[in-house]
Amino acid sequence: MDLTGNLLAGGVAFVQNLTGIMIRPYETYRRLVARRSLWELVYLGVLLLGYFTLASLVKTSAFRPFLLTRQFVVLAAAAATTYLGVVGILWAVGRKLGGKGTFTGIMVGWGYTLVPTLVWFFITSLLYVVLPPPRSTSTPGVIFSIVYLIFSVTLFWWKLILAYLTLRFGLRLDLQRIILVALVAVPIVSIYSVAMYWLGIFRVPFL
């Protein structure tokens, strides 16, 4: 299949999988990891670049092309480094624990875990513009905070489910070994996230 055909097929699969990971995540992940098509990640990359453009505009108070470009490059590079780093850690630790699978399967599986991450960051950035802090302690303000908290927790659990399915199908690990992978990976990723915070790149880790 030529480049255009691969991109079209990847686009169709990406749209189908976006719906699938919301309503049938188990079946969808089993299929997408088995297919392990990196072409699908092209469209995820486009969405991420769109978000980083928005985030650069939000973080840069004045419209200065140099600052906007610099902020965009920093965010995109940090997100790409984080993605590849997490995939590498999961792959290395999972293989040490007897995991069987492909590196591209982990790449595709973990790529789709960025969907809830992207949704959370995008909505948060929009709310920062529409309802900038500090927000009031009035009844509407409290209701907004509760709704936002429920929204955030829901996306967090969705993220955890997709991460579990990535290891379950990407490395064919059982629950016990998935927990062991998490016990090794979480401290490493936490230290890295703190470093990103100190550098002023991400206040919340883009995982």
C-alpha positions as CSV (number, residue, x, y, z in Angstrom):
1,M,0.0,0.0,0.0
2,D,1.3,3.5,-0.9
3,L,1.7,6.4,1.4
4,T,-1.7,7.9,0.7
5,G,-3.4,4.5,1.2
6,N,-1.6,4.0,4.5
7,L,-2.6,7.4,5.7
8,L,-6.2,6.9,4.7
9,A,-6.4,3.5,6.3
10,G,-4.6,4.8,9.5
11,G,-7.1,7.7,9.6
12,V,-10.2,5.5,9.4
13,A,-8.7,3.1,12.0
14,F,-7.9,6.1,14.3
15,V,-11.4,7.4,14.2
16,Q,-12.8,3.9,14.9
17,N,-10.4,3.4,17.8
18,L,-11.3,6.7,19.3
19,T,-14.8,5.6,19.6
20,G,-13.8,2.1,20.6
21,I,-11.6,3.1,23.6
22,M,-14.5,4.9,25.0
23,I,-17.3,2.3,24.7
24,R,-15.4,-1.0,24.1
25,P,-11.8,-0.5,25.4
26,Y,-11.0,-4.2,25.9
27,E,-12.0,-5.3,22.4
28,T,-10.5,-2.2,20.8
29,Y,-7.1,-2.6,22.5
30,R,-6.8,-6.2,21.7
31,R,-7.4,-5.3,18.0
32,L,-5.2,-2.2,17.8
33,V,-2.2,-3.7,19.6
34,A,-2.4,-6.8,17.4
35,R,-2.5,-4.5,14.3
36,R,0.1,-2.2,15.7
37,S,-0.2,0.3,12.9
38,L,2.1,3.3,13.5
39,W,0.1,5.3,10.8
40,E,-2.6,5.8,13.4
41,L,-0.2,7.7,15.6
42,V,0.2,10.3,12.8
43,Y,-3.3,11.6,13.5
44,L,-2.7,11.6,17.3
45,G,0.4,13.6,16.6
46,V,-1.5,16.2,14.6
47,L,-4.0,16.6,17.5
48,L,-1.1,17.0,20.0
49,L,0.5,19.6,17.8
50,G,-2.8,21.4,17.7
51,Y,-3.0,21.4,21.5
52,F,0.6,22.6,21.9
53,T,-0.2,25.5,19.6
54,L,-3.1,26.5,21.8
55,A,-1.1,26.0,24.9
56,S,1.7,28.2,23.5
57,L,-0.8,31.0,22.9
58,V,-2.3,30.6,26.4
59,K,1.2,30.6,28.1
60,T,2.6,33.5,26.1
61,S,0.7,36.7,27.0
62,A,1.9,38.8,24.1
63,F,1.8,37.7,20.4
64,R,5.5,37.4,19.8
65,P,6.4,34.9,17.1
66,F,9.7,34.0,18.6
67,L,8.3,33.3,22.1
68,L,5.4,31.4,20.6
69,T,7.7,29.2,18.5
70,R,10.0,28.6,21.4
71,Q,7.2,27.6,23.7
72,F,5.7,25.3,21.1
73,V,9.0,23.6,20.4
74,V,9.7,23.1,24.2
75,L,6.2,21.6,24.8
76,A,6.3,19.3,21.7
77,A,9.9,18.1,22.4
78,A,9.1,17.5,26.1
79,A,6.0,15.5,25.3
80,A,7.8,13.4,22.6
81,T,10.6,12.7,25.0
82,T,8.1,11.7,27.8
83,Y,6.2,9.4,25.4
84,L,9.3,7.6,24.2
85,G,10.8,7.4,27.7
86,V,7.6,5.9,29.2
87,V,7.3,3.4,26.3
88,G,11.0,2.5,26.7
89,I,10.6,1.9,30.5
90,L,7.5,-0.2,30.1
91,W,9.1,-2.2,27.4
92,A,12.3,-2.8,29.3
93,V,10.7,-3.6,32.6
94,G,8.0,-5.7,31.0
95,R,10.4,-7.8,29.1
96,K,12.5,-8.4,32.2
97,L,9.4,-9.8,33.9
98,G,8.7,-12.2,31.0
99,G,6.5,-10.1,28.8
100,K,6.0,-11.1,25.2
101,G,5.1,-8.7,22.6
102,T,6.4,-6.1,20.2
103,F,7.8,-2.6,20.8
104,T,5.5,-1.1,18.2
105,G,2.5,-2.7,20.0
106,I,3.5,-0.8,23.1
107,M,4.0,2.4,21.1
108,V,0.5,2.2,19.6
109,G,-1.1,1.1,22.9
110,W,0.5,3.8,25.0
111,G,-0.2,6.4,22.2
112,Y,-3.9,5.9,22.7
113,T,-3.5,6.4,26.5
114,L,-2.6,10.0,25.6
115,V,-6.2,10.6,24.4
116,P,-7.6,11.2,27.9
117,T,-4.5,13.2,28.7
118,L,-5.0,15.4,25.7
119,V,-8.7,15.9,26.5
120,W,-7.9,16.9,30.1
121,F,-5.1,19.4,29.0
122,F,-7.3,20.8,26.2
123,I,-10.3,21.4,28.4
124,T,-8.2,22.8,31.2
125,S,-6.5,25.3,28.8
126,L,-9.9,26.4,27.5
127,L,-11.2,26.9,31.0
128,Y,-8.1,28.9,31.8
129,V,-9.1,31.3,29.1
130,V,-12.9,31.3,29.7
131,L,-12.9,31.2,33.5
132,P,-9.4,32.3,34.5
133,P,-8.3,31.9,38.2
134,P,-8.8,32.9,40.9
135,R,-12.4,31.5,40.8
136,S,-14.9,32.6,43.4
137,T,-16.1,30.6,46.4
138,S,-19.7,31.3,45.6
139,T,-22.2,28.5,45.0
140,P,-21.6,28.5,41.2
141,G,-17.8,28.5,41.8
142,V,-18.0,25.5,44.2
143,I,-20.3,23.6,41.8
144,F,-17.8,24.3,39.0
145,S,-15.0,22.9,41.1
146,I,-16.9,19.8,42.0
147,V,-17.8,19.1,38.3
148,Y,-14.2,19.7,37.3
149,L,-13.0,17.3,39.9
150,I,-15.4,14.6,38.8
151,F,-14.3,15.2,35.2
152,S,-10.6,14.9,36.1
153,V,-11.1,11.8,38.2
154,T,-13.1,10.1,35.4
155,L,-10.4,10.8,32.8
156,F,-7.7,9.6,35.3
157,W,-9.5,6.2,35.7
158,W,-10.0,6.0,31.9
159,K,-6.2,6.6,31.6
160,L,-5.5,3.8,34.1
161,I,-7.7,1.4,32.2
162,L,-6.0,2.1,28.9
163,A,-2.5,1.8,30.5
164,Y,-3.5,-1.5,32.0
165,L,-4.7,-2.7,28.6
166,T,-1.5,-1.6,27.0
167,L,0.5,-3.9,29.2
168,R,-2.1,-6.6,29.1
169,F,-2.1,-6.9,25.3
170,G,1.1,-5.2,24.4
171,L,3.3,-7.4,26.6
172,R,0.8,-10.1,27.4
173,L,1.3,-9.7,31.2
174,D,-1.0,-10.8,33.9
175,L,-2.3,-8.5,36.7
176,Q,0.5,-9.4,39.1
177,R,3.3,-8.6,36.7
178,I,1.5,-5.4,35.6
179,I,1.5,-4.3,39.2
180,L,5.2,-5.0,39.4
181,V,5.9,-3.0,36.2
182,A,3.9,-0.1,37.8
183,L,5.9,-0.4,41.0
184,V,9.1,0.1,39.0
185,A,7.9,2.6,36.4
186,V,5.9,5.0,38.6
187,P,8.9,6.2,40.8
188,I,11.0,6.8,37.7
189,V,8.3,8.7,35.9
190,S,7.5,10.7,39.1
191,I,11.1,11.9,39.4
192,Y,11.0,12.8,35.8
193,S,7.7,14.7,36.2
194,V,9.2,16.7,39.2
195,A,12.1,17.7,36.9
196,M,9.7,18.9,34.3
197,Y,7.9,20.9,36.9
198,W,11.2,22.5,38.1
199,L,12.1,23.4,34.6
200,G,8.7,25.1,34.2
201,I,7.7,22.9,31.2
202,F,4.7,21.0,32.6
203,R,3.0,21.8,35.9
204,V,1.1,18.6,35.5
205,P,3.0,15.7,33.8
206,F,1.9,15.1,30.2
207,L,1.8,11.3,30.3
